[in-house]
Amino acid sequence: MREYATVSAEELVRTAGLTRGALYHHFDGKPGLFEAVFEELERQATERIRAAIAPVADPRERAYRGVDAFLDVCAEPPYRHIVLQQRPISLGWQRWRELDQLHLGGLALDIVNAALDAGRLRPHPAGLVARAFYGALTELSITIAETDEPEQARAQATALVRDLIGGVVTDGGPPSA
């Protein structure tokens, strides 16, 4: 795959068989097209994660399955390249964060709230727990994308996140402080 900065708008329209006017009309140029592709990949990732956790009632297992599904998505070349590697160049940090939170941030909060509702989470604010895991997963996914050994990094990240989840999820007894 090519780098965002090395592909011109002219090359995009020629490859897609479009006119430059169509590119600007539908996507407001190359940045808009990239954002549309980015959002589609994020939407697909969110759907896959939701499908992976939907049949599971246990909060800990839901979190494990959600993490596994997310890391599976991160290992796929289009997501890895576009969302994890090219996003800072094309979208900028602030816009990337807004879009990522729109798609995946709410999913993390949903999982945390379900664990809280079931009495299976230590007493911490839901938003804080969701952001902590979201931040950890974001950094781990970038690490996986940048390494020469993505499968090994993914396995290590999975083990680490399972340990982190185990630290905040309870067995359902009285919450500990």
Contacts in CASP RR format, 6 or more apart in sequence:
PFRMAT RR
TARGET T0000
AUTHOR 0000-0000-0000
METHOD contacts of the structure
MODEL  1
MREYATVSAEELVRTAGLTRGALYHHFDGKPGLFEAVFEELERQATERIR
AAIAPVADPRERAYRGVDAFLDVCAEPPYRHIVLQQRPISLGWQRWRELD
QLHLGGLALDIVNAALDAGRLRPHPAGLVARAFYGALTELSITIAETDEP
EQARAQATALVRDLIGGVVTDGGPPSA
1 77 0 8 1.000
1 78 0 8 1.000
1 81 0 8 1.000
1 82 0 8 1.000
3 86 0 8 1.000
3 89 0 8 1.000
4 34 0 8 1.000
4 86 0 8 1.000
4 89 0 8 1.000
4 90 0 8 1.000
5 89 0 8 1.000
7 30 0 8 1.000
8 30 0 8 1.000
9 20 0 8 1.000
9 23 0 8 1.000
9 29 0 8 1.000
9 30 0 8 1.000
10 20 0 8 1.000
12 18 0 8 1.000
12 23 0 8 1.000
12 30 0 8 1.000
12 33 0 8 1.000
13 19 0 8 1.000
13 20 0 8 1.000
13 21 0 8 1.000
13 22 0 8 1.000
13 23 0 8 1.000
16 23 0 8 1.000
23 29 0 8 1.000
23 30 0 8 1.000
23 33 0 8 1.000
27 33 0 8 1.000
27 35 0 8 1.000
27 36 0 8 1.000
31 90 0 8 1.000
31 91 0 8 1.000
34 82 0 8 1.000
34 86 0 8 1.000
34 90 0 8 1.000
34 91 0 8 1.000
35 90 0 8 1.000
35 91 0 8 1.000
35 95 0 8 1.000
35 99 0 8 1.000
37 82 0 8 1.000
38 82 0 8 1.000
38 83 0 8 1.000
38 87 0 8 1.000
38 90 0 8 1.000
38 91 0 8 1.000
38 96 0 8 1.000
38 99 0 8 1.000
39 99 0 8 1.000
39 103 0 8 1.000
41 78 0 8 1.000
41 79 0 8 1.000
41 82 0 8 1.000
41 83 0 8 1.000
42 83 0 8 1.000
42 99 0 8 1.000
42 100 0 8 1.000
42 102 0 8 1.000
42 103 0 8 1.000
42 104 0 8 1.000
43 103 0 8 1.000
44 73 0 8 1.000
45 70 0 8 1.000
45 73 0 8 1.000
45 79 0 8 1.000
45 83 0 8 1.000
45 103 0 8 1.000
45 104 0 8 1.000
46 103 0 8 1.000
46 104 0 8 1.000
46 107 0 8 1.000
48 69 0 8 1.000
48 72 0 8 1.000
48 73 0 8 1.000
49 66 0 8 1.000
49 69 0 8 1.000
49 70 0 8 1.000
49 73 0 8 1.000
49 104 0 8 1.000
49 107 0 8 1.000
50 107 0 8 1.000
51 69 0 8 1.000
52 65 0 8 1.000
52 66 0 8 1.000
52 68 0 8 1.000
52 69 0 8 1.000
53 62 0 8 1.000
53 65 0 8 1.000
53 66 0 8 1.000
53 69 0 8 1.000
53 111 0 8 1.000
56 62 0 8 1.000
56 65 0 8 1.000
58 120 0 8 1.000
59 111 0 8 1.000
59 114 0 8 1.000
59 115 0 8 1.000
59 118 0 8 1.000
59 120 0 8 1.000
59 121 0 8 1.000
59 169 0 8 1.000
60 115 0 8 1.000
60 120 0 8 1.000
60 165 0 8 1.000
60 166 0 8 1.000
60 169 0 8 1.000
62 111 0 8 1.000
62 114 0 8 1.000
62 115 0 8 1.000
63 111 0 8 1.000
63 115 0 8 1.000
63 165 0 8 1.000
63 169 0 8 1.000
64 162 0 8 1.000
64 165 0 8 1.000
66 111 0 8 1.000
67 137 0 8 1.000
67 158 0 8 1.000
67 161 0 8 1.000
67 162 0 8 1.000
67 165 0 8 1.000
68 158 0 8 1.000
70 104 0 8 1.000
70 137 0 8 1.000
70 141 0 8 1.000
71 140 0 8 1.000
71 141 0 8 1.000
71 144 0 8 1.000
71 154 0 8 1.000
71 157 0 8 1.000
71 158 0 8 1.000
73 79 0 8 1.000
74 80 0 8 1.000
74 84 0 8 1.000
74 141 0 8 1.000
74 144 0 8 1.000
74 145 0 8 1.000
74 154 0 8 1.000
75 144 0 8 1.000
75 150 0 8 1.000
75 151 0 8 1.000
75 154 0 8 1.000
80 144 0 8 1.000
80 145 0 8 1.000
80 150 0 8 1.000
81 145 0 8 1.000
84 141 0 8 1.000
84 142 0 8 1.000
84 144 0 8 1.000
84 145 0 8 1.000
85 145 0 8 1.000
85 146 0 8 1.000
87 96 0 8 1.000
88 96 0 8 1.000
91 99 0 8 1.000
100 138 0 8 1.000
101 134 0 8 1.000
104 134 0 8 1.000
105 130 0 8 1.000
105 134 0 8 1.000
106 130 0 8 1.000
108 130 0 8 1.000
108 131 0 8 1.000
108 133 0 8 1.000
108 134 0 8 1.000
108 137 0 8 1.000
109 126 0 8 1.000
109 127 0 8 1.000
109 130 0 8 1.000
111 130 0 8 1.000
112 121 0 8 1.000
112 126 0 8 1.000
112 127 0 8 1.000
112 129 0 8 1.000
112 130 0 8 1.000
112 133 0 8 1.000
113 126 0 8 1.000
115 121 0 8 1.000
115 169 0 8 1.000
116 126 0 8 1.000
118 172 0 8 1.000
119 170 0 8 1.000
119 172 0 8 1.000
119 173 0 8 1.000
119 175 0 8 1.000
120 169 0 8 1.000
120 170 0 8 1.000
120 171 0 8 1.000
120 172 0 8 1.000
121 129 0 8 1.000
121 168 0 8 1.000
121 169 0 8 1.000
121 170 0 8 1.000
121 175 0 8 1.000
122 167 0 8 1.000
122 168 0 8 1.000
122 169 0 8 1.000
122 170 0 8 1.000
122 175 0 8 1.000
122 176 0 8 1.000
122 177 0 8 1.000
123 175 0 8 1.000
123 177 0 8 1.000
124 168 0 8 1.000
129 168 0 8 1.000
133 161 0 8 1.000
133 164 0 8 1.000
133 165 0 8 1.000
136 161 0 8 1.000
136 164 0 8 1.000
137 161 0 8 1.000
140 153 0 8 1.000
140 157 0 8 1.000
140 160 0 8 1.000
140 161 0 8 1.000
141 157 0 8 1.000
143 153 0 8 1.000
143 157 0 8 1.000
144 150 0 8 1.000
144 153 0 8 1.000
144 154 0 8 1.000
144 157 0 8 1.000
147 153 0 8 1.000
170 176 0 8 1.000
END
